[in-house]
Amino acid sequence: MLVCKYGGDVQDRHQDNPAFLNKRFNLFHSCDEIAQVVRQVFSDEQVKIALLEKFYLNPSTELSSALEIHKEFEYFFTAGGRFQNIHIDIPPKFLSFVIYIPEAPLPEKEERANATILYDKALAPHHRARFVPNSMCVFAPHYYSYHGFASTMDRDVLVMFYVHRGELAAWRDARRGAPETPPFTDVLDAIERKLRAFPLIEFGVDEVRLRDERRSCRVNAPQGRVLRDITLPGSALPGV
């Protein structure tokens, strides 16, 4: 990671916040041994099933075989004093991974301050996935998988996603040439299709719950973002 970070061959990462740029180093086609081993482990069918079973109802081998690591398999470098808008990941992503790689062990205060912030339905922040070396945050994107982060120091992570090939193709087709405008039904339709075909343990097959959560989804900006006009209580993310 350090070779990539300081080697000069990093790219701009635009999608986190319009106020600043973060940096990325993409590993999708990397021949680096460590990157290849990570990809190989997380591409193993037994590993995929074991991870899916923590979130999805009776995941099938058909589902696991349809999932692949997305091209956004990359080191993600953020300087101190920055933040990421609250958002949900795109519907074709079935599991999202953030592996924490600080350059040195940190005091608990910094681990908490640089956590992946998981927001509840009221958009109250919870600093549960702390920035601890060699640890990982994993979650399944859905209607209220709101998350983001703030940084007080260099925040270096490896990000990875399982995407469903069929759902990704359908998502691209649905969005081709179509502007993202309120009420963002393209996002809601894609989430609903995914949850009906591949139920989450959290939602089950409860029809009323699905309708209620769709109606309550707080995405109100392009790219699955949730924008606020006030500072969230207890958050380091002003104005989002």
Secondary structure, 3 states (H helix, E strand, C coil): CHHHHHCCCCEEECCCCCCCCEEEEECCCCCCHHHHHHHHHHHCHHHHHHHHCCCECCCCHHHHHHEEECCCCEEEEECCCCEEEEECCCCCEEEEEEEECCCCCCCHHHHHHCCEEEECCCCCEEEEECCCCCCEEEECCCCCCCEEEECCCCEEEEEEEEEEHHHHHHHHHHHCCCCCCCCCHHHHHHHHHHHHHCCECCCCCCHHHHHHHHHHCCCCECCCECCCCCCCCCCCCCCC
